[in-house]
């Protein structure tokens, strides 16, 4: 049985949606998509699994983004549930910082 102990997502910025479809139709006005990061931590069979993803949301569409690879951490669940949730929260904030830093010069728009 899997027990989720931490689940959080954060909007880190916007990008020009047309950059995701370079050969597609382009509007006269810029069309922006939101860039999100998501972290979920769960305990299962004595293991702590932390998954982190960065994704683009454009209305109902969630197209692939090529910039940030997903990350998965597996650790033995040897500390308390609160400490594991705190660890997941810390890793989430570090992932946000790394994603913002990587995307700052490449795709983020103000």
C-alpha positions as CSV (number, residue, x, y, z in Angstrom):
1,X,0.0,0.0,0.0
2,X,1.3,3.4,-1.0
3,X,0.8,6.4,1.3
4,X,1.4,9.9,-0.1
5,X,3.1,12.1,2.5
6,X,3.8,15.2,0.3
7,X,2.3,16.5,-2.9
8,X,2.9,20.0,-4.1
9,X,3.1,21.9,-7.4
10,X,4.3,25.4,-8.1
11,X,4.0,27.8,-11.0
12,X,7.5,29.0,-11.9
13,X,6.8,31.1,-14.9
14,X,5.5,31.4,-18.5
15,X,7.0,30.6,-21.8
16,X,6.1,31.4,-25.4
17,X,3.9,28.5,-26.4
18,X,5.0,28.8,-30.0
19,X,8.5,27.7,-29.0
20,X,7.1,24.3,-28.2
21,X,5.7,24.0,-31.7
22,X,8.4,25.6,-33.9
23,X,6.9,24.4,-37.2
24,X,3.3,25.0,-36.2
25,X,0.9,27.9,-36.7
26,X,1.9,31.1,-35.0
27,X,-0.5,33.8,-33.8
28,X,0.2,37.5,-34.4
29,X,0.1,38.1,-30.6
30,X,2.3,35.9,-28.3
31,X,0.6,32.8,-26.9
32,X,1.9,31.9,-23.5
33,X,1.9,28.7,-21.6
34,X,2.6,28.2,-17.9
35,X,5.5,26.2,-16.6
36,X,4.9,24.2,-13.4
37,X,7.0,21.9,-11.2
38,X,5.4,19.1,-9.2
39,X,6.8,17.0,-6.4
40,X,5.1,14.0,-4.9
41,X,6.5,11.8,-2.1
42,X,5.1,8.5,-1.0
43,X,6.0,5.6,1.3
44,X,5.6,2.1,0.0
45,X,7.1,-1.2,1.3
46,X,9.7,0.6,3.5
47,X,10.9,2.9,0.8
48,X,10.4,6.7,0.3
49,X,9.9,7.5,-3.3
50,X,10.1,11.2,-4.4
51,X,9.1,12.1,-7.9
52,X,9.7,15.5,-9.4
53,X,8.5,16.7,-12.8
54,X,8.5,20.0,-14.7
55,X,5.6,20.4,-17.2
56,X,4.0,23.0,-19.4
57,X,0.2,23.8,-19.1
58,X,-1.5,25.5,-22.0
59,X,-5.2,25.6,-21.3
60,X,-6.3,22.0,-21.1
61,X,-3.2,20.9,-23.0
62,X,-0.1,19.6,-21.2
63,X,2.5,19.3,-24.0
64,X,5.9,17.8,-23.4
65,X,8.7,20.2,-22.4
66,X,12.3,19.5,-23.5
67,X,14.2,21.5,-20.9
68,X,14.0,19.8,-17.5
69,X,14.2,16.0,-17.0
70,X,12.0,14.3,-14.4
71,X,13.8,13.1,-11.3
72,X,13.1,10.1,-9.0
73,X,14.7,9.5,-5.6
74,X,14.3,6.2,-3.8
75,X,15.5,6.1,-0.1
76,X,14.9,3.7,2.7
77,X,12.2,5.0,5.0
78,X,14.3,5.1,8.1
79,X,13.3,8.5,9.5
80,X,9.9,9.7,10.8
81,X,7.1,10.5,8.4
82,X,7.4,14.2,9.3
83,X,11.1,14.2,8.6
84,X,10.4,12.5,5.2
85,X,7.8,15.1,4.4
86,X,10.3,17.9,5.4
87,X,12.9,16.3,3.1
88,X,10.4,16.2,0.2
89,X,9.5,19.8,0.8
90,X,13.2,20.8,0.8
91,X,13.9,18.9,-2.4
92,X,10.8,20.5,-4.0
93,X,12.1,24.0,-3.2
94,X,15.6,23.0,-4.6
95,X,13.9,21.6,-7.7
96,X,12.0,24.9,-8.2
97,X,15.3,26.9,-7.9
98,X,17.2,24.6,-10.4
99,X,14.3,24.7,-12.9
100,X,14.0,28.5,-12.7
101,X,17.8,28.9,-13.0
102,X,17.9,26.6,-16.1
103,X,14.9,28.2,-17.7
104,X,15.7,31.8,-16.9
105,X,17.9,32.4,-19.9
106,X,16.2,29.9,-22.3
107,X,12.4,30.2,-22.2
108,X,10.9,32.2,-19.3
109,X,9.2,35.4,-20.3
110,X,8.3,38.2,-17.9
